[in-house]
Amino acid sequence: MYISYKKLWMKLAGLEMRKKDLCALAKISMAPLTKMGKGGHVTSEILMKICIALDCTFDEIAEIVRKE
């Protein structure tokens, strides 16, 4: 299983927001978003900051996907 952040990228596109804008709004560096873009792991603190900044819940930005 792995965590997919496809929902986050779609949400940003819908808001016409760039990753750089999200970093400023959530007060995080670009490094976690780069990791997320490559399917890497980030801390729950980073996910919480993103959710607070976008006024959403975890399931609106990520999902657990089973590997076939």
C-alpha positions as a Python dict, from the first residue, in 0.01 Angstrom:
ca = {
    (1, 'M'): (0, 0, 0),
    (2, 'Y'): (105, 356, -51),
    (3, 'I'): (-32, 707, -8),
    (4, 'S'): (-140, 889, -323),
    (5, 'Y'): (-152, 1270, -319),
    (6, 'K'): (-335, 1293, -652),
    (7, 'K'): (-632, 1450, -473),
    (8, 'L'): (-409, 1731, -346),
    (9, 'W'): (-274, 1809, -693),
    (10, 'M'): (-629, 1811, -833),
    (11, 'K'): (-745, 2037, -549),
    (12, 'L'): (-462, 2282, -615),
    (13, 'A'): (-548, 2286, -986),
    (14, 'G'): (-914, 2352, -904),
    (15, 'L'): (-813, 2642, -681),
    (16, 'E'): (-571, 2766, -949),
    (17, 'M'): (-300, 2749, -684),
    (18, 'R'): (63, 2661, -744),
    (19, 'K'): (273, 2451, -509),
    (20, 'K'): (470, 2764, -427),
    (21, 'D'): (147, 2937, -318),
    (22, 'L'): (55, 2642, -96),
    (23, 'C'): (397, 2652, 69),
    (24, 'A'): (350, 3017, 157),
    (25, 'L'): (-6, 2964, 281),
    (26, 'A'): (79, 2654, 488),
    (27, 'K'): (414, 2796, 605),
    (28, 'I'): (611, 2493, 486),
    (29, 'S'): (915, 2456, 265),
    (30, 'M'): (901, 2320, -88),
    (31, 'A'): (1086, 2000, 17),
    (32, 'P'): (780, 1812, 150),
    (33, 'L'): (579, 1891, -164),
    (34, 'T'): (868, 1769, -377),
    (35, 'K'): (870, 1444, -176),
    (36, 'M'): (495, 1411, -213),
    (37, 'G'): (525, 1463, -587),
    (38, 'K'): (762, 1167, -602),
    (39, 'G'): (538, 948, -386),
    (40, 'G'): (756, 991, -79),
    (41, 'H'): (659, 1010, 284),
    (42, 'V'): (600, 1329, 479),
    (43, 'T'): (513, 1383, 844),
    (44, 'S'): (161, 1410, 974),
    (45, 'E'): (252, 1763, 1087),
    (46, 'I'): (306, 1865, 724),
    (47, 'L'): (-25, 1708, 621),
    (48, 'M'): (-200, 1888, 907),
    (49, 'K'): (-54, 2225, 801),
    (50, 'I'): (-172, 2165, 444),
    (51, 'C'): (-521, 2069, 562),
    (52, 'I'): (-543, 2377, 784),
    (53, 'A'): (-423, 2604, 503),
    (54, 'L'): (-674, 2458, 255),
    (55, 'D'): (-951, 2421, 517),
    (56, 'C'): (-998, 2054, 435),
    (57, 'T'): (-954, 1707, 581),
    (58, 'F'): (-689, 1445, 511),
    (59, 'D'): (-916, 1239, 289),
    (60, 'E'): (-959, 1542, 61),
    (61, 'I'): (-586, 1557, -18),
    (62, 'A'): (-465, 1198, 5),
    (63, 'E'): (-575, 837, -14),
    (64, 'I'): (-430, 499, 67),
    (65, 'V'): (-396, 286, -244),
    (66, 'R'): (-339, -89, -247),
    (67, 'K'): (-66, -213, -476),
    (68, 'E'): (-184, -487, -707),
}
